[in-house]
Amino acid sequence: MSKTRTPSSLLTAKTAAASRKKLRNREGSSLLIALIIMGILLTLALGISELLIGTLRDNRLLLERTKAWYAAESGIERALLSISINPPGYEEEKEGELSEAEAKYAYGISAAETSVPHREPYEIQIEADTYNELAVGEAITIPLFKGTDPDDGVQEFRADFYLSPTLRLRNGYISSDLDILRWKIFGIATDGSGATEVINEFVPEDPGSSAESPTCIGTSVECYNGATFFQRILGSDGAEEYNVIEAYPIREFLRTHKQNFLVLTNFVNVNLISGGGLTSAEKKQLATIRYRIRESQGVARLTSPIVEIRSDGTVAETTQSIDIKFGRERFLPVFNYALYGTSN
């Protein structure tokens, strides 16, 4: 006997089926929402992680750059110390480590040139640009050697100079027999005595000298190349005596002495400049001597008045560099200490 469903039972079955379908839809929606939220949170987490990693990376690079900078400064300080305890013209390239900072430094000192003053090609427009000025009564001292190596001493050189042509153009006049420049070379004798000896002379005005055709002193045959030399000798009783040698060659003096210095002094007597109604101040200005010194063999053995130092500091893959230049006002009797600036 078959069952007959009543309308009420059919309604109940449909309602139950609809409820089950709604439940399944609600469960699917919840899972989808959960997945979306999880994706958002994961994206945020990855973004924050990347941000943190980037910050850590930046901090590490900043720390490395700072350490590298201090390492470069350490190289500068060591270079300045080397310069202060060594003779003029001392050059050096050196590397080292700062173990506490896990940093390395490398520095180089450049202190010698083939000419004084040193000019870059772009600085020279006319021949006069290769000269420096020497005012009345002023003296310049140039070491004819560099550093501690005796083989680095200058054996051949030429010092060119001329008096301002403007002096003649302004109707001022200096007699051709009037001494305008005093030069001297002093050095330590290599005969084992350790005595300091000197040769010196005065050079008169040459009305025809100019930047292109200067008067010169030095080892060249066309220059003033000798002077009176009071050579120190020991007498039979052991007392010091002096043997006067006329026109003693500069070349020979350089060969028999070490750590030689060349001194040029503007010896113009402005009171002997006549004509043109020039004032005392104008005479002093016009009496300025232009000079330059060149190493004749083309080797950088002349100590430069400007010392250059380059220092590199390295940590991991980071390198910082510092370049400085400083000038010495004088070379004797002690070195000048120089404050310096840095640039990256």
Buried (B, 14 or more C-beta within 10 A) or exposed (E): EEEEEEEEEEEEEEEEEEEEEEEEEEEEEEEEEEEEEEEEEEEEEEEEEEEEEEEEEEEEBEBBBBBBBBBBBBBBEBBBEBBEEBBBBBBBEBEBEBEEBEBBBBBBBBBBBBBBBBBEEEEEEEEEEBBBEBEBEEBBBBBBBBBEEEEBBBBBBBBBBBBBBEBBEBEBBBEEEBBBBBBBBBBBBEEEEEEEBBBBBBBBBBEEBBBEEBBBBBBBEEBBBBBEBBBBEEEEEEEEEEEEBEEBBBBBBBEEBBBBBBBBBBBBEBEEBEEBEBEEEBBBBBBBBBBBBBBBEEBBBBBBBBBBBBBBBBBEEBBBBBBBBBEBEEBEEEBEEBEBEBEE
